[in-house]
Amino acid sequence: MKLDDTDRLLSRSDVAIRFGIPKRYLEIAAMRGEGPRIVRIGRLVRYRVKDIKAWIEANTSPEAV
């Protein structure tokens, strides 16, 4: 079974590098129940690419007209 790129699980470090979102922001957002949806595997925290993209889209301001 081949995973679609949007189903790939990324660490906080991977998200920070790939999307330019600071690791500390991701940590704080997760503690507050905000930010991209997380996947917990034991003590590990991972993010699905599709969840990060959806979160970015939902938090993008419309352009000023």
matplotlib code that plots the C-alpha trace (Angstrom):
import matplotlib.pyplot as plt

x = [0.0, 1.5, 0.7, -0.5, 1.7, -1.2, -1.5, 2.2, 3.0, 5.4, 7.2, 7.1, 10.6, 9.5, 6.5, 8.7, 11.0, 8.5, 5.8, 7.8, 5.8, 7.9, 8.2, 7.4, 4.2, 3.1, 3.9, 1.9, -1.0, -1.2, -1.3, -4.2, -6.1, -5.5, -3.4, -3.2, -4.8, -2.3, -1.9, -0.6, 1.3, 2.3, 4.3, 5.0, 3.2, 2.8, 0.9, -0.8, 0.2, -3.5, -4.4, -1.7, -2.8, -6.5, -5.5, -3.5, -6.4, -8.9, -6.7, -5.9, -7.3, -9.1, -7.2, -8.1, -10.0]
y = [0.0, 3.3, 6.4, 9.5, 12.4, 14.1, 11.1, 11.2, 11.8, 14.5, 15.4, 18.9, 19.5, 18.3, 20.6, 23.5, 22.9, 22.1, 24.7, 27.4, 27.1, 27.5, 24.3, 26.3, 27.6, 24.1, 22.9, 25.8, 25.4, 21.7, 22.3, 24.9, 22.6, 24.9, 24.6, 21.7, 18.5, 16.1, 12.3, 10.8, 7.5, 6.7, 9.7, 10.8, 13.7, 13.7, 15.8, 14.7, 16.8, 17.1, 18.4, 21.0, 22.2, 22.3, 24.3, 26.8, 27.2, 27.7, 30.4, 32.3, 35.8, 36.8, 39.4, 43.0, 44.5]
z = [0.0, -1.1, 1.0, -0.8, 0.1, 1.9, 4.3, 5.1, 8.8, 9.7, 12.9, 14.2, 12.9, 9.5, 9.5, 10.6, 7.7, 5.0, 5.8, 7.7, 10.9, 14.0, 16.2, 19.3, 17.8, 17.0, 20.5, 22.1, 19.6, 20.4, 24.2, 23.6, 21.3, 18.4, 15.3, 12.9, 13.9, 15.5, 15.4, 18.6, 18.4, 22.0, 23.1, 19.5, 17.9, 14.2, 11.6, 8.4, 5.4, 4.5, 8.0, 7.8, 4.4, 5.6, 8.7, 6.6, 4.2, 7.0, 8.5, 5.4, 5.3, 2.2, 0.2, 0.8, -2.1]

ax = plt.figure().add_subplot(projection="3d")
ax.plot(x, y, z, "-o")
ax.set_aspect("equal")
plt.show()
